[in-house]
């Protein structure tokens, strides 16, 4: 599992996670495990797995730490 910090959330049900690398990882609300998208906050630490989406890498199985 990779760890990161939620960098940005949108009202459309997706967001981006900063991993410390140059690129942020996209995630969709359907990737949340054990939490609700509406309960997430920017700056919150999360763990996730890297998967492949139609437009590149995306976070899957996003869990709050």
C-alpha positions, 0 to 999 in steps of 0.5 A, spaced: 500 500 500 502 506 498 501 512 502 499 520 501 495 526 502 489 528 499 491 534 495 484 536 492 477 534 492 471 536 488 464 536 488 463 532 482 466 525 486 473 525 485 479 528 487 487 527 487 492 524 492 499 527 493 504 522 494 511 526 494 512 525 487 511 530 481 505 527 479 498 527 483 494 520 483 487 521 481 481 517 485 474 517 484 469 516 490 467 509 488 475 507 490 473 509 497 474 503 502 471 503 509 469 511 509 465 515 505 467 520 500 463 526 503 467 525 510 474 526 506 478 532 507 484 535 504 490 534 507 488 528 510 493 522 510 490 516 506 493 509 504 491 506 497 493 501 491 495 504 484 491 501 479 490 503 471 484 507 469 482 509 462 487 516 462 492 513 466 494 511 473 489 512 479 488 510 486 484 504 488 482 502 495 483 508 498 483 508 506 483 513 511 490 512 516 
